[in-house]
Amino acid sequence: MLFKRVIKGHALFVRKGFLWLLAVLFLVSLWSAWVYFRPYDANAPGDASWKVLSVSVKRDKSYYWVRSHFRVIADVPLPQSILLVSKNRKIRSADCIRENQVDHISFWVETVDLQGECRVELNGVSFLLKKEGEFSLEDQQEKIFRSTVWK
């Protein structure tokens, strides 16, 4: 009986709290969907045969494994891939694998190579992987990026 009186007296408060909770969950869901579905680089060439999905970076002592993941849009063979880093240095890919219409391209780079802008060139088409700016990870730490801003 006491429980019914307490609930009855606070029913309006409980309903308002529940509606606020639903509103917050809805906004968090919208933000999460926007983060997941936004393009990696909004300025990427629209007519290219590839689309950047994400980039994973893993530190190994003073070097980094940079693994870029590209969705294959057109029917093309595995690309010739080059990583263009600051100081006009070009690094050839260490590995290129195609699985389920996704090309996984790996590069073995030094720490200084990731301090400036990084681009990947696939068969002559350039894609921005990282904008200008400082970057570092702890040894054996790995991070996945879904945009060109690496922090």
C-alpha positions, 0 to 999 in steps of 0.5 A: 500500500505504501509503495502504491502511494509513493509511486502514485505521488511521483509518477509524473517525475518518473515519466519525465525522467524516462523521457529525458533518458530516451532523448539522451539515448536518441541523441547519443545514437545519432552521434554514433551513427554519424561518426560511423558512417561519415566519410574518412576524407570528405575531399577524396576523389569521387570517381576513384576506384577505392574509398578509404575505410579506416587506418590502423597504426601500431607502434613497434619500438621506434617504427610504426605499422600503418595499415590502410583499409580501402573499399574496392568500388570498381573491378580493378586489380591489386594497386601499386601503392606508395605512401607519400610522407613529408620531405617528398619521401616515398615508401613502397607498401610492405603488403597488399591483400584483398579480402571481400572487396577490401584492400588491406595495404601495410607500410613500415614507417619511421617515427619522423614519417608520421609527423607531417601529412601522409598520403597514399597513392594507388595507381596514380590516385592520391588519398589523404590518410593523415593531416599535418600534426604531431603523432605518437603512440606507446610501444606496442599500442595500436589505434584505429582512425576513421578520419584524417585527424590523428590524435 
